[in-house]
């Protein structure tokens, strides 16, 4: 059984949950913060050489997403 209460259509989702979903979407679709590779295509400036750098990039992205979600409410 799930803990917590859900109120129908999800209108009461917390900003943190929405920001996390947004961060996941951006990271997965753009490869944001991934380790560098020699592939052809978009090579953003957010490429990390170490797992710690990748984690730092994701935390930075989450902070930006949280700020964006909070600004829209």
Rosetta constraint file for C-alpha pairs under 8 A:
AtomPair CA 6 CA 10 HARMONIC 7.00 0.50
AtomPair CA 7 CA 11 HARMONIC 7.37 0.50
AtomPair CA 7 CA 12 HARMONIC 7.00 0.50
AtomPair CA 13 CA 17 HARMONIC 6.57 0.50
AtomPair CA 13 CA 18 HARMONIC 6.92 0.50
AtomPair CA 14 CA 18 HARMONIC 6.50 0.50
AtomPair CA 15 CA 19 HARMONIC 6.02 0.50
AtomPair CA 15 CA 66 HARMONIC 6.71 0.50
AtomPair CA 15 CA 69 HARMONIC 6.28 0.50
AtomPair CA 15 CA 70 HARMONIC 6.54 0.50
AtomPair CA 16 CA 20 HARMONIC 6.08 0.50
AtomPair CA 16 CA 66 HARMONIC 6.41 0.50
AtomPair CA 17 CA 21 HARMONIC 6.30 0.50
AtomPair CA 18 CA 22 HARMONIC 6.18 0.50
AtomPair CA 18 CA 66 HARMONIC 7.88 0.50
AtomPair CA 18 CA 69 HARMONIC 7.24 0.50
AtomPair CA 19 CA 23 HARMONIC 6.01 0.50
AtomPair CA 19 CA 62 HARMONIC 6.48 0.50
AtomPair CA 19 CA 65 HARMONIC 5.05 0.50
AtomPair CA 19 CA 66 HARMONIC 4.84 0.50
AtomPair CA 19 CA 69 HARMONIC 6.32 0.50
AtomPair CA 20 CA 24 HARMONIC 6.17 0.50
AtomPair CA 20 CA 62 HARMONIC 6.47 0.50
AtomPair CA 20 CA 65 HARMONIC 7.58 0.50
AtomPair CA 20 CA 66 HARMONIC 7.80 0.50
AtomPair CA 21 CA 25 HARMONIC 6.19 0.50
AtomPair CA 22 CA 26 HARMONIC 6.21 0.50
AtomPair CA 22 CA 65 HARMONIC 6.55 0.50
AtomPair CA 23 CA 27 HARMONIC 5.99 0.50
AtomPair CA 23 CA 58 HARMONIC 7.67 0.50
AtomPair CA 23 CA 61 HARMONIC 6.38 0.50
AtomPair CA 23 CA 62 HARMONIC 5.53 0.50
AtomPair CA 23 CA 65 HARMONIC 6.25 0.50
AtomPair CA 24 CA 28 HARMONIC 5.94 0.50
AtomPair CA 25 CA 29 HARMONIC 6.04 0.50
AtomPair CA 26 CA 30 HARMONIC 5.85 0.50
AtomPair CA 26 CA 31 HARMONIC 7.72 0.50
AtomPair CA 26 CA 32 HARMONIC 7.12 0.50
AtomPair CA 27 CA 31 HARMONIC 5.24 0.50
AtomPair CA 27 CA 32 HARMONIC 4.76 0.50
AtomPair CA 27 CA 33 HARMONIC 7.40 0.50
AtomPair CA 27 CA 58 HARMONIC 7.64 0.50
AtomPair CA 28 CA 32 HARMONIC 7.31 0.50
AtomPair CA 32 CA 44 HARMONIC 7.43 0.50
AtomPair CA 32 CA 46 HARMONIC 5.78 0.50
AtomPair CA 32 CA 47 HARMONIC 6.83 0.50
AtomPair CA 32 CA 57 HARMONIC 7.73 0.50
AtomPair CA 32 CA 58 HARMONIC 7.73 0.50
AtomPair CA 33 CA 46 HARMONIC 4.77 0.50
AtomPair CA 33 CA 47 HARMONIC 4.60 0.50
AtomPair CA 33 CA 48 HARMONIC 5.52 0.50
AtomPair CA 33 CA 53 HARMONIC 7.74 0.50
AtomPair CA 33 CA 54 HARMONIC 5.11 0.50
AtomPair CA 33 CA 55 HARMONIC 7.91 0.50
AtomPair CA 33 CA 57 HARMONIC 5.46 0.50
AtomPair CA 33 CA 58 HARMONIC 6.63 0.50
AtomPair CA 34 CA 46 HARMONIC 7.46 0.50
AtomPair CA 34 CA 47 HARMONIC 5.30 0.50
AtomPair CA 34 CA 48 HARMONIC 5.77 0.50
AtomPair CA 34 CA 54 HARMONIC 6.12 0.50
AtomPair CA 35 CA 47 HARMONIC 5.50 0.50
AtomPair CA 35 CA 48 HARMONIC 4.66 0.50
AtomPair CA 35 CA 49 HARMONIC 5.20 0.50
AtomPair CA 35 CA 50 HARMONIC 6.91 0.50
AtomPair CA 35 CA 51 HARMONIC 7.77 0.50
AtomPair CA 35 CA 54 HARMONIC 7.07 0.50
AtomPair CA 36 CA 47 HARMONIC 5.56 0.50
AtomPair CA 36 CA 48 HARMONIC 6.24 0.50
AtomPair CA 36 CA 49 HARMONIC 6.24 0.50
AtomPair CA 43 CA 47 HARMONIC 7.83 0.50
AtomPair CA 46 CA 57 HARMONIC 7.08 0.50
AtomPair CA 47 CA 54 HARMONIC 7.56 0.50
AtomPair CA 48 CA 53 HARMONIC 5.31 0.50
AtomPair CA 48 CA 54 HARMONIC 5.27 0.50
AtomPair CA 48 CA 57 HARMONIC 7.79 0.50
AtomPair CA 49 CA 53 HARMONIC 6.66 0.50
AtomPair CA 49 CA 54 HARMONIC 7.56 0.50
AtomPair CA 50 CA 54 HARMONIC 6.42 0.50
AtomPair CA 51 CA 55 HARMONIC 6.22 0.50
AtomPair CA 52 CA 56 HARMONIC 6.22 0.50
AtomPair CA 53 CA 57 HARMONIC 6.18 0.50
AtomPair CA 54 CA 58 HARMONIC 6.30 0.50
AtomPair CA 55 CA 59 HARMONIC 6.18 0.50
AtomPair CA 56 CA 60 HARMONIC 6.16 0.50
AtomPair CA 57 CA 61 HARMONIC 6.15 0.50
AtomPair CA 58 CA 62 HARMONIC 6.09 0.50
AtomPair CA 59 CA 63 HARMONIC 6.27 0.50
AtomPair CA 60 CA 64 HARMONIC 6.43 0.50
AtomPair CA 61 CA 65 HARMONIC 6.18 0.50
AtomPair CA 62 CA 66 HARMONIC 6.02 0.50
AtomPair CA 63 CA 67 HARMONIC 6.19 0.50
AtomPair CA 64 CA 68 HARMONIC 6.20 0.50
AtomPair CA 65 CA 69 HARMONIC 6.15 0.50
AtomPair CA 66 CA 70 HARMONIC 6.08 0.50
AtomPair CA 67 CA 71 HARMONIC 6.09 0.50
AtomPair CA 68 CA 72 HARMONIC 6.50 0.50
AtomPair CA 69 CA 73 HARMONIC 6.82 0.50
